[in-house]
Amino acid sequence: MAIPAFQDQRELPDDDDGYFAGLRADPRDSWDSFAGPADRPAWNGPSHAAAPPSWDALPEWPDQEPGPLSTPADPYRRDAIVVESNTSPTGWKAGTGFPMPEDDRPPAEATSGNRLFTVMLFFSGLATSVALWLFDTQAGAVNDTATMMLAAGRVTGLVGGYLLFIQLLMMSRVSWLEEWVGSRDLLRWHRWLGTSLLVAVLAHIVTIVYGYALLAQTTVVDQAWSVITTFPEMISATVATGLLVLLSFTSIRWLRTHLPYELWHLIHLTGYLVLLLGYGHQVATGADLSGRFASYFWPGLGALVLAALVWGRVVEPVWLNARHRFSVAEVVAEGANTFSIYIAAKNLDKLPAQAGQFMRWRFLNANGWWQSHPFSLSAAPNEQWLRLTVTVAGGHTAKLGDLRPGTPVWAEGPFGTFTAQRRTRRRALLIAGGSGIAPIRALLEDMPPDTIVIYRASRPDELVFRAELEELAEQRDAWVRYIVGSRTDPGPRRLFTEAGLRGLVPDVNRRDVYLCGPPGLVGAAVATLKQLEVPDSQLHLDPFEF
């Protein structure tokens, strides 16, 4: 039975023996809608109930003269390539007249309360950790430069220890934390706290050593050597500090993008070793960890973090894979350097996944069993299969195109709050570029009527899921606009300007906006949306964009 990939995937019929047999259709059933009859490429993707639009049915291209092969502009056409116009009052050509419903009530409860409560818990714990020093310090104990430096060293040490625990808690991947806060905020907080942790640890070292040097009336260098060789657990603390500096250095965006993902991930895992070595140092030498309350607070915090790590990294993944038993069903070409992997599994009706979320996938073959990568679902989950779409960006992703049906898959997740349930307005705008079309295409299945999709691509052959997007637009009363061309072309240059974006979406500041694509596209879009006074609460960015 052929898979109608552009239909609502949650309403597919029950499985049968030939369910995946039709994934490789006859090449004549479907072909790139931008190719002429002489340029039709070989096709091994899913067959479609209706053939994609032919060359003759394409909307006007910028330099195309009106004639028998051109399509007249239709203000209610639900899909079109949009180009710059010098005559239209909106600044755009190819049909941009969207209906303007007035109902603007929010569809669901906002999640800002969850984030606020989480922030309050964080600062309450931080204040408690600092209070441990305050309650253990007698009045008048800080009376000169040396004691002030030692006090600062103890406070920054407590702050650093607390931040390290919170950092690992955010790395635990427990589902409740993802649902409460969201991957976007977790990632932003993780990066901000990482910088704060490094500053706190370095400040702790400098102030403690300087304070002891003043008391001993010796140089800072001599005192530092004495501390390392005299105090217990100081060698482990020094190693932990070196690992922390290495982690921070490799987290710089520019360096991270140039490191192999596997190497970066391996270095990042040393954060667990930092906790082990650093906590041993705190217990052995921390004057503020042995009080009556401190003896409960720190072990309790450690137990919470350890339980979260075991639950999120071990228990949940083992249970997920034991219940569903994921495997590769088929690999289907989608376009230039892009293909989809269909995943078969048991009990998919019990998988708590939503359109727009991502999962971490580990394909258990000789080429990739030892590494996992995050890929978004490119179709709304259904009871028969899951689909993820991959754009070749390196050696690992290129090898995924050679996966054989039946290859076992180890999955973790689902993760992310890039979902329709996070909407705060009645209408939505979805902006995609490059491989970012995968979660955007899935989201369209869950979006309300009058949703607008803007799909940015450099060349026509880079557009994937075009037939699916246009069919979904008809089914769900949505609108799809393609902005095709290089960044120097008039249309793409106009897209992320105030006049250009408002011309395409006049009510943009009354919509939830979902963005996924290359960092340059996302950054330009966010800057323009800020100028158009779109509130932060209405901006939803895929976590890969941070």
Secondary structure, 3 states (H helix, E strand, C coil): CCCCCCCCHHHCCCCCCCCCHHHCCCHHHCCCCCCCHHHCCCCCCCCCCCCCCCHHHCECCCCCCCCCCCECCCCCCCEEECEECCCCCCCEECCCCCCCCCCCCCCCCCCHHHHHHHHHHHHHHHHHHHHHHHHCCCCCCCCCHHHHHHHHHHHHHHHHHHHHHHHHHHCCCCHHHHHHHCHHHHHHHHHHHHHHHHHHHHHHHHHHHHHHHHHHCCCHHHHHHHHHHHCCCHHHHHHHHHHHHHHHHHCCHHHHHHCCHHHHHHHHCCHHHHHHHHHHHHHHHCCCCCCCCHHHHHHHHHHHHHHHHHHHHHHHHHHHHHHHCCEEEEEEEEECCEEEEEEECCCHHHCCCCCCCEEEEEECCCCCCCCCEEEEECCCCCCCEEEEEEECCCHHHHHHCCCCCCCEEEEEEEECCCCHHHCCCCEEEEEEEHHHHHHHHHHHCCCCCCCEEEEEECCHHHCCCHHHHHHHHHHHCCEEEEEECCCCCHHHHHHCCHHHHHHHCCCHHHEEEEEECCHHHHHHHHHHHHHCCCCHHHEEECHHHC
